[in-house]
Amino acid sequence: MHTYLILQNPGHNRVYYEQSRKLALAELIIASKRFASKCQDIEFVSIANINYLSFKVDNPINSNELLILSHLSFIFALFELMDIDEQKCLVPLAKVDYEYVDPKISNLLKYSGKTNELFTKLMVNIGLLSSDFEYGDRIRLLDPMAGKGTTLFEASVYGFDAAGIEISKKFTHETGVFFKKYLETEKYKHSFAKRKVSGENLPEKFEVQEFVYASTKDEYKQESSKRRLEIARGDAAYANQFFKKNSFHLLVGDLPYGITHGNRSKKHPASPSRNPLQLLTECLPEWNKVLKKNGILVLSWNTFVMSKQDLGQKLIDNGFSVFADNPYNDFEHRVDMSIKRDIIVAKKIG
């Protein structure tokens, strides 16, 4: 039996860190389902007053399992517990360097209301690990409520092609300016273009910013090495007019919390609604269209403004199958007095 210990990332903010242990445990349990041999005794242990997340497997972890572990949102360091000269020793294992873009990109843009980037990474991981896809696949991810792009940047770190929709012209402009400057500063070979989206059903003309980039000039010449990031300025309820049907593997989004963040609907475009169910009623049919068959949807939301049962039923009514077993019921956590956040995961069926 081989025992491995994971040291948790200390980068969570204080409030999030206090509740991050159960989220880390749930993420590891989901990840372990991809291992060749069953993980046993997944639990927190304390060694010399340091907490680790521990698990045991019959055989040493292989290269694919190490890749999965290296992607975990909470991982800071990985060790194997071994007997050396009759003493228990922690032997460090090098994580896989998988990053296509430097992970620091999500920390550079500071603004009020920003979602913790480690939580965003958690959502992306849960989506991928719950799917039929692999980290090595050419994954395309959509965030239909992109804000200032944290999910898009985390997807870029993974080497995914990322696309976002955001209703705020100010936010999309700032996100585009930021990413363009980042590519220039880090000396990525890249191109930038804009395209207009218009149609009879659209209330106005919308714009999509398109970045194509690669780490070197030689990689830019090869289609398989280039990556894309797209930012659509418009309404998420028109997702199918911004992007092609059946084109995304993952859809990851943070729903309006109903406190300081609202959403505008087709019926009431002038005033923000605090009820995410109204948003989902209009958007889910469109989001379903742009997801591939068996594509995965991951949403976080404030349970104070909508129950998980109501959200789950809304997804079922729109052609999704909800992951309802444990540990998918272990992601609820308090953010502050007015926000209790949870995650729901669903697969497009049919």
HUDA-V92665 format. One record per residue. RES is the residue in one small letter. PHI is phi in degrees with one decimal (NA if undefined). Layout:
RES	PHI
RES	PHI
This chain:
m	NA
h	-109.6
t	-111.4
y	-122.3
l	-126.6
i	-113.8
l	-87.6
q	-76.1
n	-59.3
p	-82.2
g	-82.6
h	-67.8
n	-67.8
r	-58.7
v	-62.9
y	-68.7
y	-62.4
e	-61.8
q	-112.7
s	-75.5
r	-60.9
k	-70.8
l	-68.3
a	-63.4
l	-61.9
a	-65.7
e	-63.1
l	-65.8
i	-62.0
i	-63.8
a	-63.0
s	-65.8
k	-67.1
r	-92.4
f	-76.1
a	-67.4
s	-119.8
k	-65.5
c	-80.5
q	-125.2
d	50.6
i	-77.7
e	-163.5
f	-89.3
v	-130.3
s	-117.0
i	-126.7
a	53.6
n	66.3
i	-112.6
n	-86.7
y	-130.4
l	-95.5
s	-111.8
f	-150.7
k	-126.1
v	-138.0
d	-68.6
n	-117.4
p	-57.8
i	-63.5
n	-93.4
s	-63.2
n	-68.8
e	-67.6
l	-65.4
l	-63.0
i	-62.5
l	-63.0
s	-66.2
h	-84.5
l	-55.8
s	-65.9
f	-100.2
i	-72.6
f	-113.1
a	-153.6
l	-123.9
f	-132.8
e	-108.5
l	-85.0
m	-131.9
d	-92.4
i	-127.8
d	51.9
e	63.4
q	-126.6
k	-78.3
c	-128.3
l	-95.6
v	-100.5
p	-70.2
l	-115.4
a	-72.5
k	-73.3
v	-77.4
d	-84.2
y	-103.7
e	-66.4
y	-85.1
v	-122.9
d	-57.5
p	-59.0
k	-63.8
i	-57.1
s	-74.4
n	-91.1
l	-75.7
l	-91.2
k	-108.0
y	-164.8
s	-67.1
g	85.6
k	-67.6
t	-73.8
n	-52.6
e	-65.3
l	-70.8
f	-67.4
t	-60.1
k	-62.2
l	-56.9
m	-63.4
v	-62.6
n	-62.2
i	-59.4
g	-61.1
l	-65.3
l	-69.5
s	-90.4
s	-97.9
d	-94.1
f	-100.2
e	-120.0
y	-61.2
g	-79.8
d	-73.4
r	-81.3
i	-87.8
r	-118.6
l	-121.0
l	-119.0
d	-112.6
p	-78.7
m	-133.5
a	-74.8
g	57.0
k	-105.1
g	96.1
t	-57.1
t	-65.1
l	-63.9
f	-70.6
e	-64.2
a	-63.8
s	-66.0
v	-57.5
y	-76.3
g	82.4
f	-80.2
d	-82.2
a	-117.9
a	-140.2
g	-136.0
i	-121.1
e	-144.5
i	-74.4
s	-81.1
k	-63.9
k	-62.9
f	-65.5
t	-64.9
h	-63.5
e	-65.5
t	-65.1
g	-63.5
v	-62.8
f	-62.3
f	-68.3
k	-62.5
k	-64.7
y	-62.0
l	-61.3
e	-68.5
t	-65.3
e	-86.9
k	60.8
y	-80.8
k	-72.6
h	-154.3
s	-132.6
f	-137.8
a	-147.8
k	-124.8
r	-134.9
k	-92.7
v	-120.2
s	-142.1
g	-179.6
e	-63.0
n	-89.7
l	-86.5
p	-71.1
e	-161.6
k	-77.0
f	-114.2
e	-128.5
v	-120.8
q	-90.6
e	-126.0
f	-110.0
v	-120.4
y	-148.8
a	-153.5
s	-72.4
t	-138.2
k	-63.7
d	-64.0
e	-67.8
y	-66.3
k	-75.2
q	-104.8
e	-59.4
s	-69.7
s	-96.2
k	-80.2
r	-124.5
r	-128.6
l	-135.6
e	-123.5
i	-127.2
a	-98.6
r	-93.7
g	173.1
d	-94.6
a	-62.2
a	-73.8
y	-115.5
a	-53.1
n	-68.5
q	-92.9
f	-84.7
f	-133.7
k	-71.2
k	-64.3
n	52.6
s	-114.5
f	-115.9
h	-81.9
l	-130.6
l	-125.7
v	-127.4
g	-150.1
d	-108.6
l	-68.5
p	-55.4
y	-82.2
g	78.1
i	-112.5
t	-106.4
h	-110.5
g	-124.7
n	-136.7
r	-103.0
s	-111.7
k	-61.6
k	-75.4
h	-131.6
p	-70.6
a	-82.3
s	-124.3
p	-68.9
s	-97.2
r	-93.8
n	-105.0
p	-66.9
l	-62.6
q	-63.5
l	-60.8
l	-67.7
t	-57.5
e	-84.5
c	-92.7
l	-57.7
p	-59.8
e	-72.4
w	-65.1
n	-60.7
k	-63.8
v	-84.1
l	-78.5
k	-69.3
k	-59.0
n	67.9
g	-65.8
i	-111.1
l	-109.9
v	-128.9
l	-126.2
s	-112.3
w	-161.3
n	-92.3
t	-69.2
f	-70.2
v	-108.4
m	-161.4
s	-78.6
k	-65.7
q	-62.4
d	-65.0
l	-65.1
g	-60.8
q	-65.4
k	-62.8
l	-67.8
i	-60.4
d	-65.1
n	-112.6
g	87.3
f	-119.4
s	-108.2
v	-90.6
f	-76.9
a	-113.3
d	-89.4
n	-71.3
p	-93.3
y	-69.9
n	-99.3
d	-113.2
f	-103.4
e	-69.5
h	-156.9
r	-79.8
v	-97.8
d	-155.9
m	-63.4
s	-105.6
i	-131.0
k	-115.8
r	-97.3
d	-139.7
i	-126.9
i	-124.6
v	-124.0
a	-144.9
k	-114.9
k	-70.7
i	-118.2
g	77.6
